[in-house]
C-alpha cells in the first residue's frame, strides 16, 4: 500500500489541495508502521509542501 500511495502522490503533486487530500487518505490507509516512512519520503520528495505534510501528519498523531 505504501508504494501505491507514493505513485498517487507523485501524480497529484502538481496541485497542493489535491496533494493534501491524497496524503490524508494515504495516511489513513497505510499501516501504523509505515506512517514514518511515508512522512520522511514525502518531506524529502516534496519539500515545497513541507507545511502541508507536517500539518497532515500532526492531525493523525
mmCIF file of the N, C-alpha and C atoms, coordinates in Angstrom:
data_MODEL
# 
_entry.id   MODEL 
# 
loop_
_atom_site.group_PDB 
_atom_site.id 
_atom_site.type_symbol 
_atom_site.label_atom_id 
_atom_site.label_alt_id 
_atom_site.label_comp_id 
_atom_site.label_asym_id 
_atom_site.label_entity_id 
_atom_site.label_seq_id 
_atom_site.pdbx_PDB_ins_code 
_atom_site.Cartn_x 
_atom_site.Cartn_y 
_atom_site.Cartn_z 
_atom_site.occupancy 
_atom_site.B_iso_or_equiv 
_atom_site.pdbx_formal_charge 
_atom_site.auth_seq_id 
_atom_site.auth_comp_id 
_atom_site.auth_asym_id 
_atom_site.auth_atom_id 
_atom_site.pdbx_PDB_model_num 
ATOM 1   N N  . UNK A 1 1  ? 0.815  -1.198 0.000  1.00 0.00 ? 1  UNK A N  1 
ATOM 2   C CA . UNK A 1 1  ? 0.000  0.000  0.000  1.00 0.00 ? 1  UNK A CA 1 
ATOM 3   C C  . UNK A 1 1  ? 0.859  1.264  0.000  1.00 0.00 ? 1  UNK A C  1 
ATOM 4   N N  . UNK A 1 2  ? 2.014  1.187  0.615  1.00 0.00 ? 2  UNK A N  1 
ATOM 5   C CA . UNK A 1 2  ? 2.904  2.343  0.664  1.00 0.00 ? 2  UNK A CA 1 
ATOM 6   C C  . UNK A 1 2  ? 3.361  2.743  -0.736 1.00 0.00 ? 2  UNK A C  1 
ATOM 7   N N  . UNK A 1 3  ? 3.760  1.776  -1.536 1.00 0.00 ? 3  UNK A N  1 
ATOM 8   C CA . UNK A 1 3  ? 4.231  2.079  -2.889 1.00 0.00 ? 3  UNK A CA 1 
ATOM 9   C C  . UNK A 1 3  ? 3.111  2.660  -3.749 1.00 0.00 ? 3  UNK A C  1 
ATOM 10  N N  . UNK A 1 4  ? 1.903  2.135  -3.588 1.00 0.00 ? 4  UNK A N  1 
ATOM 11  C CA . UNK A 1 4  ? 0.749  2.669  -4.304 1.00 0.00 ? 4  UNK A CA 1 
ATOM 12  C C  . UNK A 1 4  ? 0.512  4.126  -3.911 1.00 0.00 ? 4  UNK A C  1 
ATOM 13  N N  . UNK A 1 5  ? 0.588  4.420  -2.632 1.00 0.00 ? 5  UNK A N  1 
ATOM 14  C CA . UNK A 1 5  ? 0.404  5.786  -2.137 1.00 0.00 ? 5  UNK A CA 1 
ATOM 15  C C  . UNK A 1 5  ? 1.444  6.727  -2.723 1.00 0.00 ? 5  UNK A C  1 
ATOM 16  N N  . UNK A 1 6  ? 2.672  6.272  -2.803 1.00 0.00 ? 6  UNK A N  1 
ATOM 17  C CA . UNK A 1 6  ? 3.741  7.096  -3.377 1.00 0.00 ? 6  UNK A CA 1 
ATOM 18  C C  . UNK A 1 6  ? 3.447  7.430  -4.839 1.00 0.00 ? 6  UNK A C  1 
ATOM 19  N N  . UNK A 1 7  ? 2.985  6.456  -5.591 1.00 0.00 ? 7  UNK A N  1 
ATOM 20  C CA . UNK A 1 7  ? 2.672  6.684  -7.003 1.00 0.00 ? 7  UNK A CA 1 
ATOM 21  C C  . UNK A 1 7  ? 1.558  7.725  -7.160 1.00 0.00 ? 7  UNK A C  1 
ATOM 22  N N  . UNK A 1 8  ? 0.531  7.589  -6.351 1.00 0.00 ? 8  UNK A N  1 
ATOM 23  C CA . UNK A 1 8  ? -0.588 8.532  -6.412 1.00 0.00 ? 8  UNK A CA 1 
ATOM 24  C C  . UNK A 1 8  ? -0.116 9.938  -6.057 1.00 0.00 ? 8  UNK A C  1 
ATOM 25  N N  . UNK A 1 9  ? 0.650  10.059 -5.000 1.00 0.00 ? 9  UNK A N  1 
ATOM 26  C CA . UNK A 1 9  ? 1.125  11.374 -4.572 1.00 0.00 ? 9  UNK A CA 1 
ATOM 27  C C  . UNK A 1 9  ? 2.013  12.021 -5.619 1.00 0.00 ? 9  UNK A C  1 
ATOM 28  N N  . UNK A 1 10 ? 2.825  11.237 -6.299 1.00 0.00 ? 10 UNK A N  1 
ATOM 29  C CA . UNK A 1 10 ? 3.655  11.790 -7.372 1.00 0.00 ? 10 UNK A CA 1 
ATOM 30  C C  . UNK A 1 10 ? 2.793  12.328 -8.508 1.00 0.00 ? 10 UNK A C  1 
ATOM 31  N N  . UNK A 1 11 ? 1.698  11.637 -8.790 1.00 0.00 ? 11 UNK A N  1 
ATOM 32  C CA . UNK A 1 11 ? 0.824  12.040 -9.896 1.00 0.00 ? 11 UNK A CA 1 
ATOM 33  C C  . UNK A 1 11 ? 0.002  13.290 -9.583 1.00 0.00 ? 11 UNK A C  1 
ATOM 34  N N  . UNK A 1 12 ? -0.292 13.530 -8.321 1.00 0.00 ? 12 UNK A N  1 
ATOM 35  C CA . UNK A 1 12 ? -1.117 14.685 -7.963 1.00 0.00 ? 12 UNK A CA 1 
ATOM 36  C C  . UNK A 1 12 ? -0.305 15.843 -7.388 1.00 0.00 ? 12 UNK A C  1 
ATOM 37  N N  . UNK A 1 13 ? 0.991  15.751 -7.421 1.00 0.00 ? 13 UNK A N  1 
ATOM 38  C CA . UNK A 1 13 ? 1.845  16.765 -6.793 1.00 0.00 ? 13 UNK A CA 1 
ATOM 39  C C  . UNK A 1 13 ? 1.794  18.125 -7.486 1.00 0.00 ? 13 UNK A C  1 
ATOM 40  N N  . UNK A 1 14 ? 1.136  18.215 -8.627 1.00 0.00 ? 14 UNK A N  1 
ATOM 41  C CA . UNK A 1 14 ? 1.026  19.491 -9.334 1.00 0.00 ? 14 UNK A CA 1 
ATOM 42  C C  . UNK A 1 14 ? 0.038  20.442 -8.653 1.00 0.00 ? 14 UNK A C  1 
ATOM 43  N N  . UNK A 1 15 ? -0.826 19.916 -7.782 1.00 0.00 ? 15 UNK A N  1 
ATOM 44  C CA . UNK A 1 15 ? -1.863 20.716 -7.133 1.00 0.00 ? 15 UNK A CA 1 
ATOM 45  C C  . UNK A 1 15 ? -1.809 20.494 -5.623 1.00 0.00 ? 15 UNK A C  1 
ATOM 46  N N  . UNK A 1 16 ? -1.567 21.554 -4.868 1.00 0.00 ? 16 UNK A N  1 
ATOM 47  C CA . UNK A 1 16 ? -1.376 21.416 -3.424 1.00 0.00 ? 16 UNK A CA 1 
ATOM 48  C C  . UNK A 1 16 ? -2.621 20.886 -2.712 1.00 0.00 ? 16 UNK A C  1 
ATOM 49  N N  . UNK A 1 17 ? -3.799 21.349 -3.096 1.00 0.00 ? 17 UNK A N  1 
ATOM 50  C CA . UNK A 1 17 ? -5.021 20.885 -2.424 1.00 0.00 ? 17 UNK A CA 1 
ATOM 51  C C  . UNK A 1 17 ? -5.275 19.407 -2.695 1.00 0.00 ? 17 UNK A C  1 
ATOM 52  N N  . UNK A 1 18 ? -5.070 18.990 -3.922 1.00 0.00 ? 18 UNK A N  1 
ATOM 53  C CA . UNK A 1 18 ? -5.239 17.583 -4.273 1.00 0.00 ? 18 UNK A CA 1 
ATOM 54  C C  . UNK A 1 18 ? -4.175 16.732 -3.575 1.00 0.00 ? 18 UNK A C  1 
ATOM 55  N N  . UNK A 1 19 ? -2.960 17.252 -3.506 1.00 0.00 ? 19 UNK A N  1 
ATOM 56  C CA . UNK A 1 19 ? -1.879 16.557 -2.811 1.00 0.00 ? 19 UNK A CA 1 
ATOM 57  C C  . UNK A 1 19 ? -2.246 16.346 -1.348 1.00 0.00 ? 19 UNK A C  1 
ATOM 58  N N  . UNK A 1 20 ? -2.771 17.380 -0.702 1.00 0.00 ? 20 UNK A N  1 
ATOM 59  C CA . UNK A 1 20 ? -3.171 17.286 0.713  1.00 0.00 ? 20 UNK A CA 1 
ATOM 60  C C  . UNK A 1 20 ? -4.248 16.209 0.890  1.00 0.00 ? 20 UNK A C  1 
ATOM 61  N N  . UNK A 1 21 ? -5.242 16.231 0.028  1.00 0.00 ? 21 UNK A N  1 
ATOM 62  C CA . UNK A 1 21 ? -6.342 15.269 0.113  1.00 0.00 ? 21 UNK A CA 1 
ATOM 63  C C  . UNK A 1 21 ? -5.836 13.834 -0.028 1.00 0.00 ? 21 UNK A C  1 
ATOM 64  N N  . UNK A 1 22 ? -4.973 13.597 -1.002 1.00 0.00 ? 22 UNK A N  1 
ATOM 65  C CA . UNK A 1 22 ? -4.450 12.250 -1.227 1.00 0.00 ? 22 UNK A CA 1 
ATOM 66  C C  . UNK A 1 22 ? -3.490 11.832 -0.117 1.00 0.00 ? 22 UNK A C  1 
ATOM 67  N N  . UNK A 1 23 ? -2.733 12.767 0.418  1.00 0.00 ? 23 UNK A N  1 
ATOM 68  C CA . UNK A 1 23 ? -1.840 12.450 1.531  1.00 0.00 ? 23 UNK A CA 1 
ATOM 69  C C  . UNK A 1 23 ? -2.643 12.056 2.763  1.00 0.00 ? 23 UNK A C  1 
ATOM 70  N N  . UNK A 1 24 ? -3.749 12.746 3.010  1.00 0.00 ? 24 UNK A N  1 
ATOM 71  C CA . UNK A 1 24 ? -4.606 12.395 4.138  1.00 0.00 ? 24 UNK A CA 1 
ATOM 72  C C  . UNK A 1 24 ? -5.172 10.987 3.962  1.00 0.00 ? 24 UNK A C  1 
ATOM 73  N N  . UNK A 1 25 ? -5.626 10.662 2.759  1.00 0.00 ? 25 UNK A N  1 
ATOM 74  C CA . UNK A 1 25 ? -6.156 9.320  2.503  1.00 0.00 ? 25 UNK A CA 1 
ATOM 75  C C  . UNK A 1 25 ? -5.058 8.274  2.674  1.00 0.00 ? 25 UNK A C  1 
ATOM 76  N N  . UNK A 1 26 ? -3.896 8.555  2.146  1.00 0.00 ? 26 UNK A N  1 
ATOM 77  C CA . UNK A 1 26 ? -2.786 7.606  2.249  1.00 0.00 ? 26 UNK A CA 1 
ATOM 78  C C  . UNK A 1 26 ? -2.407 7.354  3.697  1.00 0.00 ? 26 UNK A C  1 
ATOM 79  N N  . UNK A 1 27 ? -2.388 8.406  4.484  1.00 0.00 ? 27 UNK A N  1 
ATOM 80  C CA . UNK A 1 27 ? -2.023 8.276  5.899  1.00 0.00 ? 27 UNK A CA 1 
ATOM 81  C C  . UNK A 1 27 ? -3.031 7.420  6.657  1.00 0.00 ? 27 UNK A C  1 
ATOM 82  N N  . UNK A 1 28 ? -4.284 7.443  6.234  1.00 0.00 ? 28 UNK A N  1 
ATOM 83  C CA . UNK A 1 28 ? -5.302 6.609  6.879  1.00 0.00 ? 28 UNK A CA 1 
ATOM 84  C C  . UNK A 1 28 ? -5.207 5.156  6.425  1.00 0.00 ? 28 UNK A C  1 
ATOM 85  N N  . UNK A 1 29 ? -4.854 4.948  5.170  1.00 0.00 ? 29 UNK A N  1 
ATOM 86  C CA . UNK A 1 29 ? -4.845 3.610  4.589  1.00 0.00 ? 29 UNK A CA 1 
ATOM 87  C C  . UNK A 1 29 ? -3.659 2.757  4.994  1.00 0.00 ? 29 UNK A C  1 
ATOM 88  N N  . UNK A 1 30 ? -2.487 3.368  5.071  1.00 0.00 ? 30 UNK A N  1 
ATOM 89  C CA . UNK A 1 30 ? -1.298 2.551  5.329  1.00 0.00 ? 30 UNK A CA 1 
ATOM 90  C C  . UNK A 1 30 ? -1.222 2.156  6.794  1.00 0.00 ? 30 UNK A C  1 
ATOM 91  N N  . UNK A 1 31 ? -0.420 1.150  7.061  1.00 0.00 ? 31 UNK A N  1 
ATOM 92  C CA . UNK A 1 31 ? -0.263 0.653  8.418  1.00 0.00 ? 31 UNK A CA 1 
ATOM 93  C C  . UNK A 1 31 ? 0.495  1.624  9.298  1.00 0.00 ? 31 UNK A C  1 
ATOM 94  N N  . UNK A 1 32 ? 0.300  1.468  10.580 1.00 0.00 ? 32 UNK A N  1 
ATOM 95  C CA . UNK A 1 32 ? 0.951  2.355  11.554 1.00 0.00 ? 32 UNK A CA 1 
ATOM 96  C C  . UNK A 1 32 ? 2.471  2.338  11.427 1.00 0.00 ? 32 UNK A C  1 
ATOM 97  N N  . UNK A 1 33 ? 3.022  1.171  11.079 1.00 0.00 ? 33 UNK A N  1 
ATOM 98  C CA . UNK A 1 33 ? 4.478  1.062  10.983 1.00 0.00 ? 33 UNK A CA 1 
ATOM 99  C C  . UNK A 1 33 ? 5.037  1.744  9.728  1.00 0.00 ? 33 UNK A C  1 
ATOM 100 N N  . UNK A 1 34 ? 4.170  2.106  8.773  1.00 0.00 ? 34 UNK A N  1 
ATOM 101 C CA . UNK A 1 34 ? 4.643  2.752  7.553  1.00 0.00 ? 34 UNK A CA 1 
ATOM 102 C C  . UNK A 1 34 ? 4.425  4.262  7.564  1.00 0.00 ? 34 UNK A C  1 
ATOM 103 N N  . UNK A 1 35 ? 3.789  4.776  8.599  1.00 0.00 ? 35 UNK A N  1 
ATOM 104 C CA . UNK A 1 35 ? 3.495  6.208  8.679  1.00 0.00 ? 35 UNK A CA 1 
ATOM 105 C C  . UNK A 1 35 ? 4.782  7.034  8.642  1.00 0.00 ? 35 UNK A C  1 
ATOM 106 N N  . UNK A 1 36 ? 5.756  6.661  9.434  1.00 0.00 ? 36 UNK A N  1 
ATOM 107 C CA . UNK A 1 36 ? 7.015  7.412  9.487  1.00 0.00 ? 36 UNK A CA 1 
ATOM 108 C C  . UNK A 1 36 ? 7.717  7.363  8.131  1.00 0.00 ? 36 UNK A C  1 
ATOM 109 N N  . UNK A 1 37 ? 7.702  6.200  7.504  1.00 0.00 ? 37 UNK A N  1 
ATOM 110 C CA . UNK A 1 37 ? 8.330  6.052  6.192  1.00 0.00 ? 37 UNK A CA 1 
ATOM 111 C C  . UNK A 1 37 ? 7.672  6.979  5.179  1.00 0.00 ? 37 UNK A C  1 
ATOM 112 N N  . UNK A 1 38 ? 6.348  7.032  5.181  1.00 0.00 ? 38 UNK A N  1 
ATOM 113 C CA . UNK A 1 38 ? 5.627  7.909  4.257  1.00 0.00 ? 38 UNK A CA 1 
ATOM 114 C C  . UNK A 1 38 ? 5.939  9.373  4.550  1.00 0.00 ? 38 UNK A C  1 
ATOM 115 N N  . UNK A 1 39 ? 5.988  9.736  5.807  1.00 0.00 ? 39 UNK A N  1 
ATOM 116 C CA . UNK A 1 39 ? 6.277  11.126 6.183  1.00 0.00 ? 39 UNK A CA 1 
ATOM 117 C C  . UNK A 1 39 ? 7.666  11.550 5.711  1.00 0.00 ? 39 UNK A C  1 
ATOM 118 N N  . UNK A 1 40 ? 8.654  10.730 5.976  1.00 0.00 ? 40 UNK A N  1 
ATOM 119 C CA . UNK A 1 40 ? 10.024 11.050 5.573  1.00 0.00 ? 40 UNK A CA 1 
ATOM 120 C C  . UNK A 1 40 ? 10.128 11.137 4.053  1.00 0.00 ? 40 UNK A C  1 
ATOM 121 N N  . UNK A 1 41 ? 9.530  10.173 3.365  1.00 0.00 ? 41 UNK A N  1 
ATOM 122 C CA . UNK A 1 41 ? 9.552  10.171 1.908  1.00 0.00 ? 41 UNK A CA 1 
ATOM 123 C C  . UNK A 1 41 ? 8.889  11.434 1.349  1.00 0.00 ? 41 UNK A C  1 
ATOM 124 N N  . UNK A 1 42 ? 7.730  11.787 1.884  1.00 0.00 ? 42 UNK A N  1 
ATOM 125 C CA . UNK A 1 42 ? 7.002  12.963 1.404  1.00 0.00 ? 42 UNK A CA 1 
ATOM 126 C C  . UNK A 1 42 ? 7.806  14.240 1.641  1.00 0.00 ? 42 UNK A C  1 
ATOM 127 N N  . UNK A 1 43 ? 8.413  14.355 2.809  1.00 0.00 ? 43 UNK A N  1 
ATOM 128 C CA . UNK A 1 43 ? 9.205  15.556 3.111  1.00 0.00 ? 43 UNK A CA 1 
ATOM 129 C C  . UNK A 1 43 ? 10.427 15.678 2.208  1.00 0.00 ? 43 UNK A C  1 
ATOM 130 N N  . UNK A 1 44 ? 11.056 14.567 1.892  1.00 0.00 ? 44 UNK A N  1 
ATOM 131 C CA . UNK A 1 44 ? 12.235 14.626 1.033  1.00 0.00 ? 44 UNK A CA 1 
ATOM 132 C C  . UNK A 1 44 ? 11.866 14.783 -0.437 1.00 0.00 ? 44 UNK A C  1 
ATOM 133 N N  . UNK A 1 45 ? 10.732 14.250 -0.833 1.00 0.00 ? 45 UNK A N  1 
ATOM 134 C CA . UNK A 1 45 ? 10.339 14.307 -2.240 1.00 0.00 ? 45 UNK A CA 1 
ATOM 135 C C  . UNK A 1 45 ? 9.582  15.579 -2.599 1.00 0.00 ? 45 UNK A C  1 
ATOM 136 N N  . UNK A 1 46 ? 8.877  16.156 -1.654 1.00 0.00 ? 46 UNK A N  1 
ATOM 137 C CA . UNK A 1 46 ? 8.026  17.309 -1.925 1.00 0.00 ? 46 UNK A CA 1 
ATOM 138 C C  . UNK A 1 46 ? 8.267  18.416 -0.905 1.00 0.00 ? 46 UNK A C  1 
ATOM 139 N N  . UNK A 1 47 ? 9.482  18.903 -0.869 1.00 0.00 ? 47 UNK A N  1 
ATOM 140 C CA . UNK A 1 47 ? 9.856  19.929 0.106  1.00 0.00 ? 47 UNK A CA 1 
ATOM 141 C C  . UNK A 1 47 ? 9.013  21.192 -0.035 1.00 0.00 ? 47 UNK A C  1 
ATOM 142 N N  . UNK A 1 48 ? 8.508  21.453 -1.232 1.00 0.00 ? 48 UNK A N  1 
ATOM 143 C CA . UNK A 1 48 ? 7.681  22.646 -1.434 1.00 0.00 ? 48 UNK A CA 1 
ATOM 144 C C  . UNK A 1 48 ? 6.368  22.583 -0.660 1.00 0.00 ? 48 UNK A C  1 
ATOM 145 N N  . UNK A 1 49 ? 5.953  21.398 -0.244 1.00 0.00 ? 49 UNK A N  1 
ATOM 146 C CA . UNK A 1 49 ? 4.722  21.214 0.517  1.00 0.00 ? 49 UNK A CA 1 
ATOM 147 C C  . UNK A 1 49 ? 4.995  20.857 1.981  1.00 0.00 ? 49 UNK A C  1 
ATOM 148 N N  . UNK A 1 50 ? 6.138  21.276 2.492  1.00 0.00 ? 50 UNK A N  1 
ATOM 149 C CA . UNK A 1 50 ? 6.549  20.905 3.849  1.00 0.00 ? 50 UNK A CA 1 
ATOM 150 C C  . UNK A 1 50 ? 5.475  21.222 4.890  1.00 0.00 ? 50 UNK A C  1 
ATOM 151 N N  . UNK A 1 51 ? 4.917  22.427 4.844  1.00 0.00 ? 51 UNK A N  1 
ATOM 152 C CA . UNK A 1 51 ? 3.907  22.818 5.832  1.00 0.00 ? 51 UNK A CA 1 
ATOM 153 C C  . UNK A 1 51 ? 2.665  21.936 5.732  1.00 0.00 ? 51 UNK A C  1 
ATOM 154 N N  . UNK A 1 52 ? 2.250  21.631 4.522  1.00 0.00 ? 52 UNK A N  1 
ATOM 155 C CA . UNK A 1 52 ? 1.090  20.773 4.303  1.00 0.00 ? 52 UNK A CA 1 
ATOM 156 C C  . UNK A 1 52 ? 1.340  19.376 4.853  1.00 0.00 ? 52 UNK A C  1 
ATOM 157 N N  . UNK A 1 53 ? 2.501  18.825 4.556  1.00 0.00 ? 53 UNK A N  1 
ATOM 158 C CA . UNK A 1 53 ? 2.848  17.471 5.004  1.00 0.00 ? 53 UNK A CA 1 
ATOM 159 C C  . UNK A 1 53 ? 2.878  17.402 6.526  1.00 0.00 ? 53 UNK A C  1 
ATOM 160 N N  . UNK A 1 54 ? 3.532  18.356 7.148  1.00 0.00 ? 54 UNK A N  1 
ATOM 161 C CA . UNK A 1 54 ? 3.603  18.367 8.610  1.00 0.00 ? 54 UNK A CA 1 
ATOM 162 C C  . UNK A 1 54 ? 2.223  18.510 9.238  1.00 0.00 ? 54 UNK A C  1 
ATOM 163 N N  . UNK A 1 55 ? 1.371  19.340 8.634  1.00 0.00 ? 55 UNK A N  1 
ATOM 164 C CA . UNK A 1 55 ? 0.011  19.530 9.139  1.00 0.00 ? 55 UNK A CA 1 
ATOM 165 C C  . UNK A 1 55 ? -0.794 18.225 9.060  1.00 0.00 ? 55 UNK A C  1 
ATOM 166 N N  . UNK A 1 56 ? -0.700 17.534 7.943  1.00 0.00 ? 56 UNK A N  1 
ATOM 167 C CA . UNK A 1 56 ? -1.435 16.267 7.777  1.00 0.00 ? 56 UNK A CA 1 
ATOM 168 C C  . UNK A 1 56 ? -0.984 15.257 8.814  1.00 0.00 ? 56 UNK A C  1 
ATOM 169 N N  . UNK A 1 57 ? 0.309  15.116 8.997  1.00 0.00 ? 57 UNK A N  1 
ATOM 170 C CA . UNK A 1 57 ? 0.804  14.108 9.938  1.00 0.00 ? 57 UNK A CA 1 
ATOM 171 C C  . UNK A 1 57 ? 0.594  14.511 11.391 1.00 0.00 ? 57 UNK A C  1 
ATOM 172 N N  . UNK A 1 58 ? 0.512  15.810 11.671 1.00 0.00 ? 58 UNK A N  1 
ATOM 173 C CA . UNK A 1 58 ? 0.188  16.250 13.029 1.00 0.00 ? 58 UNK A CA 1 
ATOM 174 C C  . UNK A 1 58 ? -1.256 15.905 13.366 1.00 0.00 ? 58 UNK A C  1 
ATOM 175 N N  . UNK A 1 59 ? -2.132 15.915 12.384 1.00 0.00 ? 59 UNK A N  1 
ATOM 176 C CA . UNK A 1 59 ? -3.552 15.593 12.602 1.00 0.00 ? 59 UNK A CA 1 
ATOM 177 C C  . UNK A 1 59 ? -3.752 14.131 12.947 1.00 0.00 ? 59 UNK A C  1 
ATOM 178 N N  . UNK A 1 60 ? -2.918 13.246 12.412 1.00 0.00 ? 60 UNK A N  1 
ATOM 179 C CA . UNK A 1 60 ? -3.109 11.824 12.666 1.00 0.00 ? 60 UNK A CA 1 
ATOM 180 C C  . UNK A 1 60 ? -2.351 11.328 13.885 1.00 0.00 ? 60 UNK A C  1 
ATOM 181 N N  . UNK A 1 61 ? -1.463 12.139 14.417 1.00 0.00 ? 61 UNK A N  1 
ATOM 182 C CA . UNK A 1 61 ? -0.671 11.720 15.584 1.00 0.00 ? 61 UNK A CA 1 
ATOM 183 C C  . UNK A 1 61 ? -1.454 11.802 16.857 1.00 0.00 ? 61 UNK A C  1 
# 
